[in-house]
Amino acid sequence: MAGKAFASQGDLEEKTITFEELAEGLYAYTAEGDPNSGIIVGDESVMVVDTQATPVMAQGVIDRIRSVTDKPIEYVTLSHYHAVRVLGASAYGAQQVIASRDTYDLIVERGQQDYESEVGRFPRLFQSVESVPGLTWPNVVFEGSLTLYMGKHEVQILQLGRGHTKGDTVVWLPKEKVLFAGDLVEFGATPYTGDAYLKDWPNTLERLRALGPEKLVPGRGAALKTPAEVEDGIAGTQAFLTEMYQSVAQGVSGGKSLKDIYGETFQRLEPRFGGWVIFEHCMPFDVARAYDEASGIADPRIWTAERDLEMWRALEQG
């Protein structure tokens, strides 16, 4: 029997790209709630933080970079392993592809399954998916932190704790107080928590907040350009995660079914968060992972295309 299509499969509208300079040589590439990228222009070369989903889509980032510099793109940094963030990497021709050890391990464990499930969930975000040459493999793998000096820019690549995935990495420029946060922070966009550590994530955000960023590029949503906007982004992400997990955990402790917990949690969160981008798409995955974690399944189970459909039908149909 055919199931209800993913909310995202009907999302066909092209998004308007914004490319703006947050500080000298530091840029945000954002697209109305689609995945963002960050750009650091150093004295001799360029770093791209998160690559877009395909090489064809990455060309849009490259075109914006070439509008401001002709320096070579030497570095690509992966904030985490999700396909929509990493599979465009080959387009940049970067000599160094940087990721945390935990991110590398996730690619080994589930990179191919993640690729296949994400393409099925979000077809619009994988334009010209045939241009993807295969999984993106880092060739610079760090544990904890890695600092680079791109001329006048000190670039700290930090793993502050588990959250959106176990490998989450932020890129912090302490002199400029600009943070590229990946999907640890969203703004006006629903956090996807299908591969998350929900009890850890709010604490990781506290460590992120303690850096004192004054400008922040979230994983999705507009660039945050004042300390007040940064706090709105961090606090809003924390509020969603906390409220969603508490709702699910209460249902689990009460012995309720996943479907009933999903319905109750959706109703509880929709008034405050329902207007956020991809709310209807993320909620089934979010609640399913929260249900597992509250039930004692410590590490996220691998999402396959088949598991995606099975879960979506169970929670969204009827």
Secondary structure by P-SEA (a helix, b strand, c coil): ccccccccccccbbbbbbbbbccccbbbbcccccbbbbbbbcccbbbbcccccccccaaaaaaaaaacccccccbbbbcccccccccccccccccbbbbcaaaaaaaaccaaaaaaaaaaacccccccccccccbbbbccccccbbbbbcccccccccccccccccbbbbbbbccccccccccccccccccccccccccaaaaaaaaaaaacccccccccccccccaaaaaaaaaaaaaaaaaaaaaaaaaaaacccaaaaaaaaaaaccccccccccccccaaaaaaaaaaaaacccccccccaaaaaaaaaacccc
